[in-house]
Amino acid sequence: MAADRSGRRAIFGGGAAVLAATQAAPALAQAAPGGTLQAIRDKGELRIGVAPGEPWFFRDQRSNEWSGIGWGVGVALARELNVRPVPVETTWGNAVAGLQANQFDVMFVLDATPQRALAIDFPVQPMFYYAQGLLVRPGLTVRLWEDANKPEVRVGVVLGTSPDRDVTARLPRAQIERFPTADEVAAAFQAGRVDAISLFHPALVMLRARVRRGTVLLPEPFRAAATSAGVRREADKSWRDWLGLAMAHLYVTGETQKIYENYLATRGVEAGSAPPVMREMWQSRG
């Protein structure tokens, strides 16, 4: 994902790490002859980069098993290839370097930014979509962004993030309260110091599950963003191209949305209360 989405700048890594990975690319390990797709099938395993961060990846401390939408999509694609999914722990900041070094074959929920695209490849097809949303206190009704553009409405954001920049421009009459971290924004919301929080909606869903207060909304007009999956750059594009077609198939058949809803259920979140990751469904459920 992008470096500042959902208030998790540290999770998604800084530009310096990506630039360093780009500069170091010639010295890094190369994929096996025949390309990554052939290597996956030969070895019988799909190595998936995993980094803690809900709802993308989550490791159960008791069972040591991974879940989340990124892991679930990886499991589904491994099943299509008739291979075993293997988690390889990394960080969001090291994902690009890890791919270049052939530590894993794919990193899901990695936004295709211009800077990252200098170092690794991304399928043309998106993995799924999210939108900037609001978690609003009980009693606050917001259908359009303009409904929150009032002097008496206090909106909490994480300082310097994409939602911070967007609501500052979109809601010039509202009170924008800026906090260093998403946890501090959540604490302010729980204490009633802000009336709403603005993040990208999957992060808001998980935050709502923690604070157990308010409603997650996608005000109109929607601000959509697509996420993707990063792969190692190589001359043979078979893996990149197959991955894009396979992710598109999961998306259009509703399987990606189902994987998301199944994960939410394991975390005690009702699917009907969470905006979907299929943008075609936002109008009816958002």
Protein Blocks (a to p, Z undefined) as FASTA:
>chain_A
ZZkgghiaklnopfklmmmmmmmmmmpccddehijklmmmmnopacddddeddfkbccdf
klopaedjklmmmmmmmmmnopacddddddfklmmmmmmnopafbdehiacdfklmmmmc
cdfbdfbdcdddddddehiacfbfklmmcfklccdddehiaklmmmmmmmmmbccdddfb
fklmmmmmmnopafbdcddfklmmmmmmmnogajdddddddddddddddddddfblmlmm
mmmmmmmmmmmnommmmmmmmmmmmnopafklpccfbfklmmmmZZ
